[in-house]
């Protein structure tokens, strides 16, 4: 099984730490964030597809052709500001069948990822006291995904998107929504995908987001 990991962005909110280092390679307790992500993946994931861009040479040098026993394929996102949807589109020619989609700056627990990959379609979520800062998950009555609303002023729930999607390559068949101020969101693509596929929402009990420098200190305390 393949896993796409987004690693192309400039990590603006992490400056000055990202001035000379790509965000996925910033260290938490001496290890790169990317290492935590890859080592949490289930054994069924035998290939990681890294979407690279900003300071990509550092990521390629670290990971090479195999990283922690998993084959590595690289796709380059030329427009670093194109958004998560644009990043996923960069990998459309190398993705086949069902795959896992991950952000390159979140640390996840292994158990929920293992539960997710056995589903045909799934998304990991958790509850937040500040859902307006994230993509909010709107569930159907049966608990599957109806839509994802990005950073709403008045969130209809506190259930948020944290990455960790199990989808298949049919997502590229749906009309791509208009970009938001030049950014294409993968969450808009997933909302379209969910209209045709029952995407199960699964709870992730261990999630450590890394958005700004202070979060590294918090992550080290948690870990």
DRENSETI-297781 format. One line per field, with one value per residue (C-alpha): x, y, z; residue number from 0. Coordinates in steps of 0.1 Angstrom, whole numbers. Example, Ala and Ser with C-alpha at 12.3 -4.5 7.8 and 13.67 -1.06 7.14 Angstrom:
x 123 137
y -45 -11
z 78 71
i 0 1
END
This chain:
x 0 12 12 14 31 30 65 67 56 78 66 61 46 77 101 129 134 124 147 173 154 122 95 93 129 127 137 115 136 164 144 129 91 91 106 78 53 69 76 39 27 13 35 11 24 54 59 59 53 68 56 86 94 110 146 137 174 176 146 160 194 179 154 171 153 143 134 128 123 98 104 105 90 93 70 79 53 67 41 48 18 -5 -21 -27 -49 -23 2 -19 -25 13 12 -17 5 22 -7 -26 -57 -62 -37 -31 -28 -8 3 41 38 16 25 -1 -7 -1 -34 -58 -37 -39 -76 -80 -61 -84 -113 -122 -126 -118 -107 -92 -106 -104 -123 -108 -116 -108 -123 -124 -87 -91 -111 -144 -158 -196 -209 -239 -264 -246 -213 -197 -183 -207 -183 -152 -155 -122 -119 -155 -163 -191 -181 -211 -191 -158 -148 -118 -98 -62 -51 -49 -73 -78 -90 -84 -72 -108 -105 -87 -119 -139 -141 -116 -132 -121 -90 -92 -71 -48 -48 -65 -75 -74 -104 -125 -115 -124 -158 -166 -152 -174 -205 -199 -180 -189 -159 -159 -148 -125 -113 -76 -67 -31 -24 4 2 33 24 47 80 62 46 79 83 48 54 86 67 40 63
y 0 35 65 101 126 163 178 206 238 265 262 300 297 278 306 312 274 267 294 267 234 220 216 178 176 198 177 167 150 147 130 146 150 128 99 99 99 71 48 51 37 2 -25 -28 5 -5 27 63 90 122 155 177 213 237 227 193 183 179 155 135 132 119 95 82 54 36 50 28 -2 15 23 61 78 116 140 177 205 234 259 257 279 259 242 206 198 209 188 157 163 162 125 114 95 74 65 33 19 26 48 67 105 123 158 161 181 160 131 104 73 40 23 46 44 6 8 32 13 -17 5 12 49 66 99 104 131 144 170 205 234 257 241 274 270 238 220 210 175 174 138 122 105 71 86 88 121 146 175 194 231 250 273 284 314 296 259 235 210 206 175 184 171 160 143 105 99 64 70 56 70 77 110 124 118 144 181 201 229 265 274 296 327 306 276 243 225 187 188 203 173 149 165 157 122 116 123 91 70 63 78 66 90 74 88 95 95 105 135 161 190 211 244 270 269 267 235 217 223 211 180 171 174 151 125
z 0 -8 16 3 27 20 25 -1 18 31 67 70 105 117 108 116 121 85 70 63 71 55 81 80 90 121 151 181 208 183 155 124 123 92 111 136 107 88 118 128 95 95 80 51 38 18 -3 7 -19 -7 -23 -21 -31 -7 2 -13 -16 22 22 -7 9 42 27 -4 -22 10 44 74 51 28 -8 -15 -45 -50 -67 -70 -63 -82 -67 -30 -24 -45 -15 -4 -33 -58 -39 -42 -79 -84 -74 -96 -121 -94 -72 -78 -61 -24 -6 27 27 55 62 68 101 123 146 147 169 153 164 146 114 115 120 91 64 66 56 19 27 59 76 110 132 167 189 194 217 188 157 139 133 114 88 105 98 91 95 80 103 98 109 74 61 45 41 54 60 62 92 96 117 134 135 134 155 172 152 131 102 112 81 77 48 32 -3 -38 -71 -82 -63 -94 -115 -97 -107 -89 -69 -75 -55 -24 -31 -53 -29 -38 -7 -6 18 -10 -32 -4 1 -36 -32 -1 -21 -40 -14 22 40 76 103 128 161 165 202 197 175 180 155 148 134 150 170 204 193 192 230 236 215 233 266 253 238
i 0 1 2 3 4 5 6 7 8 9 10 11 12 13 14 15 16 17 18 19 20 21 22 23 24 25 26 27 28 29 30 31 32 33 34 35 36 37 38 39 40 41 42 43 44 45 46 47 48 49 50 51 52 53 54 55 56 57 58 59 60 61 62 63 64 65 66 67 68 69 70 71 72 73 74 75 76 77 78 79 80 81 82 83 84 85 86 87 88 89 90 91 92 93 94 95 96 97 98 99 100 101 102 103 104 105 106 107 108 109 110 111 112 113 114 115 116 117 118 119 120 121 122 123 124 125 126 127 128 129 130 131 132 133 134 135 136 137 138 139 140 141 142 143 144 145 146 147 148 149 150 151 152 153 154 155 156 157 158 159 160 161 162 163 164 165 166 167 168 169 170 171 172 173 174 175 176 177 178 179 180 181 182 183 184 185 186 187 188 189 190 191 192 193 194 195 196 197 198 199 200 201 202 203 204 205 206 207 208 209 210 211 212 213 214 215 216 217 218 219 220 221 222
END
